[in-house]
Amino acid sequence: MYLSKEVKEDIFKKHGKNAKDTGSAEGQIALFTHRINHLTEHLKNNRKDFNSERSLVKLVGKRRALLDYLTKKDILRYRAIVKELGLRK
């Protein structure tokens, strides 16, 4: 699988408080971004894979909801994660 335990720990270590902090909004947004990037590359080669396309749309919606939550909760954390991950908006 493309997302091994080590990759997840690395993502959470970079964007969360520590490697075990899997529930923070920043860690989840970073994980969703990694998965979205992977699915985007997959769909460039497999354009008729509609199940993966649906999964991609759902992931983008989940990430958007977390970003909206973070905007309401703490705008500085929101700006930091958007800048760190290079997201638009």
BANURO-162521 format. One record per residue (C-alpha): x, y, z. Coordinates in nm, 3 decimals, padded with zeros to 5 digits. Example, Ala and Ser with C-alpha at 12.3 -4.5 7.8 and 13.67 -1.06 7.14 Angstrom:
% BANURO-162521
+---------+---------+---------+
:      xx :      yy :      zz :
+---------+---------+---------+
:  01.230 : -00.450 :  00.780 :
:  01.367 : -00.106 :  00.714 :
+---------+---------+---------+
% end
This chain:
% BANURO-162521
+---------+---------+---------+
:      xx :      yy :      zz :
+---------+---------+---------+
:  00.000 :  00.000 :  00.000 :
:  00.116 :  00.352 : -00.072 :
:  00.059 :  00.478 :  00.283 :
:  00.272 :  00.275 :  00.521 :
:  00.293 :  00.317 :  00.896 :
:  00.626 :  00.500 :  00.867 :
:  00.486 :  00.750 :  00.615 :
:  00.190 :  00.825 :  00.842 :
:  00.416 :  00.874 :  01.145 :
:  00.636 :  01.108 :  00.942 :
:  00.336 :  01.315 :  00.835 :
:  00.204 :  01.339 :  01.191 :
:  00.550 :  01.419 :  01.326 :
:  00.590 :  01.709 :  01.080 :
:  00.243 :  01.858 :  01.112 :
:  00.116 :  01.745 :  01.452 :
:  00.250 :  01.800 :  01.799 :
:  00.431 :  01.464 :  01.788 :
:  00.424 :  01.133 :  01.597 :
:  00.143 :  00.995 :  01.814 :
: -00.081 :  01.303 :  01.774 :
: -00.307 :  01.162 :  01.503 :
: -00.621 :  01.350 :  01.596 :
: -00.513 :  01.711 :  01.554 :
: -00.670 :  01.907 :  01.272 :
: -00.330 :  01.991 :  01.124 :
: -00.223 :  01.626 :  01.117 :
: -00.549 :  01.516 :  00.957 :
: -00.532 :  01.792 :  00.695 :
: -00.174 :  01.692 :  00.609 :
: -00.275 :  01.326 :  00.581 :
: -00.572 :  01.411 :  00.359 :
: -00.347 :  01.628 :  00.143 :
: -00.102 :  01.341 :  00.097 :
: -00.384 :  01.106 :  00.001 :
: -00.539 :  01.366 : -00.235 :
: -00.206 :  01.413 : -00.413 :
: -00.168 :  01.037 : -00.451 :
: -00.521 :  00.993 : -00.590 :
: -00.473 :  01.286 : -00.829 :
: -00.165 :  01.119 : -00.978 :
: -00.352 :  00.788 : -00.998 :
: -00.642 :  00.948 : -01.184 :
: -00.409 :  01.110 : -01.439 :
: -00.316 :  00.758 : -01.555 :
: -00.653 :  00.590 : -01.493 :
: -00.910 :  00.843 : -01.604 :
: -01.201 :  00.596 : -01.606 :
: -01.157 :  00.491 : -01.244 :
: -01.476 :  00.648 : -01.116 :
: -01.461 :  00.489 : -00.770 :
: -01.126 :  00.655 : -00.701 :
: -01.262 :  00.979 : -00.842 :
: -01.550 :  00.965 : -00.594 :
: -01.306 :  00.893 : -00.311 :
: -01.102 :  01.195 : -00.416 :
: -01.407 :  01.423 : -00.407 :
: -01.501 :  01.293 : -00.061 :
: -01.147 :  01.352 :  00.069 :
: -01.143 :  01.705 : -00.066 :
: -01.473 :  01.770 :  00.113 :
: -01.339 :  01.631 :  00.441 :
: -01.026 :  01.843 :  00.414 :
: -01.235 :  02.150 :  00.335 :
: -01.452 :  02.086 :  00.643 :
: -01.145 :  02.058 :  00.866 :
: -01.000 :  02.376 :  00.718 :
: -01.330 :  02.557 :  00.782 :
: -01.327 :  02.429 :  01.141 :
: -00.971 :  02.549 :  01.187 :
: -01.063 :  02.889 :  01.043 :
: -01.335 :  02.933 :  01.304 :
: -01.129 :  02.787 :  01.589 :
: -00.787 :  02.948 :  01.539 :
: -00.707 :  03.155 :  01.230 :
: -00.332 :  03.153 :  01.298 :
: -00.315 :  02.772 :  01.294 :
: -00.520 :  02.777 :  00.972 :
: -00.283 :  03.021 :  00.802 :
:  00.020 :  02.822 :  00.917 :
: -00.105 :  02.488 :  00.782 :
: -00.220 :  02.641 :  00.451 :
:  00.120 :  02.803 :  00.403 :
:  00.306 :  02.488 :  00.510 :
:  00.115 :  02.259 :  00.272 :
:  00.091 :  02.510 : -00.011 :
: -00.288 :  02.499 : -00.032 :
: -00.487 :  02.765 : -00.210 :
: -00.745 :  02.995 : -00.049 :
+---------+---------+---------+
% end
